[in-house]
Amino acid sequence: MAQILADRRDIDFVIWEQFNGEELLKHKALSGYNRKTCELMLTEARKLAINEVYPTMTDGDREGVHLENGVVKVPASYHRVFQLMKEGEWGNLMVSEEMGGQAAPPHIGLSTAEYFMAANWSLYSYLSMGNAAAEMIQLYGTAEQKEKYIKKMTSATWGGTMLLTESGAGSDVGALTTTAVGNDDGSFSLTGEKIFITNGEHDLAENIIHPVLARIEGAPAGTKGISIFIVPKFLVNDDGSLGERNDIQCTGIEEKMGIHGSATCTMTLGAKGKCVGYLLGEANKGLKVMFHMMNHARMATGLQGMAYASAAYLLALNYARQRIQGRDLKDFFDHSAPAVPIIKHPDVRRNLLKMKSYVDGMRSFFYYVTTIGMKEKLGETEEDRSFHGDLFGLFTPIIKDYLSVKGHDVCIQAIQVYGGAGYTQDYPVEQYARDCKIASIYEGTSGIQAMDFLARKIGMRKGTIFGHFIGEIQKTVAEAKKMEELSDLAGKVEAAANKLVEVTMHIGKTAMSLEYKTAFAHSVPFLETVGDTIMAWMLLWRSVVACRQLAADTKKKDTAFYKGQIKTAEFFIRTILPSAIGNMEAIMSTCSAAIEIDDDGFGGL
Ligand SMILES: Cc1cc2nc3c(=O)[nH]c(=O)nc-3n(C[C@H](O)[C@H](O)[C@H](O)COP(=O)(O)OP(=O)(O)OC[C@H]3O[C@@H](n4cnc5c(N)ncnc54)[C@H](O)[C@@H]3O)c2cc1C
């Protein structure tokens, strides 16, 4: 069986059955779309991903990218498929029409993205990274900047990047040293070096537009003095044609653990000539502008983790159905009994169901947050939009971190299901595991996401945003309690949600006390327990929908699928959620050993 990348039946379940996609399509902003057109788009994207994009994934990994005379050459097979995707406008589905995109319903845009990311994230990123940069220009740019750059970027004629990181400024962006000096014509000349820049240079686009963070001469130190500049690889003439080559050069590329097809570049600005940049938005307000893009990128990174996990799970599942090894446990003493596919072994089944529970839970959570994002944009009133904006903000670090960390765990478990074969390059699961690891590092590491969640997010609007989230869990619990087969599971999710409130109050208070360092030493486990509780909630919610559908499914054609939902929830809630509650207990114990241990006490001296 060919790699199927993502479970179409499951995606349809989430979009149309769990989140009532047809209701969402009634919004006037989506009037050009109906269920049929959406399904057709997804079918076409799936075909393209499986037949054209996926075959480039291993090429990209083995061939990698090469820097030759300042130009980065991407893997040879990327060129034709990039053109196919560009011509089909698969990179700008969710971009507004005003910006040259197709304004597709977010659920459909994201499900196509799930397929493309699972097929070859590295290739897809060359196509789609310009969108987020273009959106920043749309929000903060001048009329001239919008006219010059946006449509070329959203059509992938020109690429886009984001240049924050420097060798001394990674998690602490405020430490950056790239400087900008004003020119007489209102532009700026930039000098500095940025490292680890994704797609900083490549041969797939005519031009690349770099949003660059830098400090204008004399600006305050730290984040308060950061501005953002548009720095084109080729300057753009007033008529839109390409002008002089700007002095922003790729001076090195990284050899990495994974995503070998993606160019990770050192970019040197203004070392040999003039690197011209144009201020985007107001001086010293660059971080606010860049955060707009970062939040977009953090959602996309969560999706990346989930897409890899889904693809790796399906590969492992397929392998487990085919690999014959060992006798069924019931024939333990019968040496003449036939060998069986490994999916018959209890431990392999446990492993597969664990992977499935995370993949299903993560997919539902991602679409749930997407729905909130839609309400933030399309809400009727300012208050409604602002409320959903805050709710979206609460969930962004969880999407970014939990999906990337658990996504990677699932990829590792997929290798385990394959046994020795999974550790070899004969099968793609080892590549998924290598490629996935970066997701919990870039766009802000786990530590940074967890700090954001604890320090800024749980207290938003005096805790009422967090309270709303708990209220949403309680609504699902109440629905599930009405169903005989779910009422016990509902009770367990309710208990976990109540415990989570207790832990949140405890860690929140500790973070504001003299023991604040201890609180932050528990911030990553805290974020993880929030994510685990959300998984349990999402799987319970799926089961509520599945129970209703089972009752209505008179033709019994989807019985296995729906019953599978209930078994998945049962597995997670009975066997994984208790560990999460144990972790909550551990956080409540306020253990300060990690803070108290002497630096020398760590050993290794
Ligand atoms: C493949 C790849 C692609 C990338 N693409 C881009 C890109 O396109 N553009 C771009 O600008 N950057 C990019 N990056 C950079 C990436 O965003 C940074 O690597 C990341 O933010 C971490 O910074 P750092 O590597 O300097 O690690 P450090 O900041 O040195 O962090 C090291 C460790 O210390 C922890 N830590 C640091 N500070 C704190 C703190 N205050 N509290 C708690 N823990 C802390 C971190 O969590 C981490 O575990 C990319 C990196 C890679 C590897």
PDBQT file of the ligand as one rigid body, heavy atoms in Angstrom, charges set to zero:
ROOT
HETATM    1  C1  LIG A 701      16.596  24.307  11.354  1.00  0.00    +0.000 C 
HETATM    2  C2  LIG A 701      16.400  25.629  11.990  1.00  0.00    +0.000 A 
HETATM    3  C3  LIG A 701      15.664  26.603  11.349  1.00  0.00    +0.000 A 
HETATM    4  C4  LIG A 701      15.501  27.872  11.931  1.00  0.00    +0.000 A 
HETATM    5  N1  LIG A 701      14.838  28.851  11.242  1.00  0.00    +0.000 NA
HETATM    6  C5  LIG A 701      14.868  30.125  11.720  1.00  0.00    +0.000 A 
HETATM    7  C6  LIG A 701      14.383  31.221  10.925  1.00  0.00    +0.000 A 
HETATM    8  O1  LIG A 701      13.883  31.026   9.810  1.00  0.00    +0.000 OA
HETATM    9  N2  LIG A 701      14.509  32.479  11.424  1.00  0.00    +0.000 N 
HETATM   10  C7  LIG A 701      15.056  32.728  12.633  1.00  0.00    +0.000 A 
HETATM   11  O2  LIG A 701      15.146  33.883  13.010  1.00  0.00    +0.000 OA
HETATM   12  N3  LIG A 701      15.515  31.713  13.418  1.00  0.00    +0.000 NA
HETATM   13  C8  LIG A 701      15.440  30.433  12.980  1.00  0.00    +0.000 A 
HETATM   14  N4  LIG A 701      15.935  29.402  13.747  1.00  0.00    +0.000 N 
HETATM   15  C9  LIG A 701      16.466  29.693  15.058  1.00  0.00    +0.000 C 
HETATM   16  C10 LIG A 701      15.572  29.172  16.188  1.00  0.00    +0.000 C 
HETATM   17  O3  LIG A 701      14.413  29.925  16.266  1.00  0.00    +0.000 OA
HETATM   18  C11 LIG A 701      16.430  29.182  17.467  1.00  0.00    +0.000 C 
HETATM   19  O4  LIG A 701      17.383  28.151  17.331  1.00  0.00    +0.000 OA
HETATM   20  C12 LIG A 701      15.579  28.970  18.715  1.00  0.00    +0.000 C 
HETATM   21  O5  LIG A 701      14.723  30.058  18.929  1.00  0.00    +0.000 OA
HETATM   22  C13 LIG A 701      16.446  28.770  19.963  1.00  0.00    +0.000 C 
HETATM   23  O6  LIG A 701      17.481  29.705  20.049  1.00  0.00    +0.000 OA
HETATM   24  P1  LIG A 701      18.982  29.202  20.271  1.00  0.00    +0.000 P 
HETATM   25  O7  LIG A 701      19.241  28.136  19.267  1.00  0.00    +0.000 OA
HETATM   26  O8  LIG A 701      19.870  30.366  20.273  1.00  0.00    +0.000 OA
HETATM   27  O9  LIG A 701      18.961  28.502  21.668  1.00  0.00    +0.000 OA
HETATM   28  P2  LIG A 701      19.161  29.249  23.083  1.00  0.00    +0.000 P 
HETATM   29  O10 LIG A 701      18.348  30.485  23.104  1.00  0.00    +0.000 OA
HETATM   30  O11 LIG A 701      20.590  29.327  23.374  1.00  0.00    +0.000 OA
HETATM   31  O12 LIG A 701      18.467  28.185  24.045  1.00  0.00    +0.000 OA
HETATM   32  C14 LIG A 701      19.135  27.008  24.484  1.00  0.00    +0.000 C 
HETATM   33  C15 LIG A 701      18.264  26.337  25.548  1.00  0.00    +0.000 C 
HETATM   34  O13 LIG A 701      18.093  27.223  26.652  1.00  0.00    +0.000 OA
HETATM   35  C16 LIG A 701      16.710  27.445  26.903  1.00  0.00    +0.000 C 
HETATM   36  N5  LIG A 701      16.524  28.862  27.251  1.00  0.00    +0.000 N 
HETATM   37  C17 LIG A 701      17.090  29.936  26.685  1.00  0.00    +0.000 A 
HETATM   38  N6  LIG A 701      16.659  31.049  27.279  1.00  0.00    +0.000 NA
HETATM   39  C18 LIG A 701      15.792  30.687  28.232  1.00  0.00    +0.000 A 
HETATM   40  C19 LIG A 701      15.004  31.376  29.194  1.00  0.00    +0.000 A 
HETATM   41  N7  LIG A 701      15.011  32.708  29.286  1.00  0.00    +0.000 N 
HETATM   42  N8  LIG A 701      14.241  30.655  30.027  1.00  0.00    +0.000 NA
HETATM   43  C20 LIG A 701      14.189  29.319  29.924  1.00  0.00    +0.000 A 
HETATM   44  N9  LIG A 701      14.902  28.606  29.048  1.00  0.00    +0.000 NA
HETATM   45  C21 LIG A 701      15.692  29.276  28.199  1.00  0.00    +0.000 A 
HETATM   46  C22 LIG A 701      15.982  27.093  25.628  1.00  0.00    +0.000 C 
HETATM   47  O14 LIG A 701      14.663  26.648  25.911  1.00  0.00    +0.000 OA
HETATM   48  C23 LIG A 701      16.867  25.985  25.068  1.00  0.00    +0.000 C 
HETATM   49  O15 LIG A 701      16.470  24.754  25.595  1.00  0.00    +0.000 OA
HETATM   50  C24 LIG A 701      16.059  28.129  13.194  1.00  0.00    +0.000 A 
HETATM   51  C25 LIG A 701      16.790  27.124  13.860  1.00  0.00    +0.000 A 
HETATM   52  C26 LIG A 701      16.971  25.910  13.271  1.00  0.00    +0.000 A 
HETATM   53  C27 LIG A 701      17.809  24.880  13.981  1.00  0.00    +0.000 C 
ENDROOT
TORSDOF 0
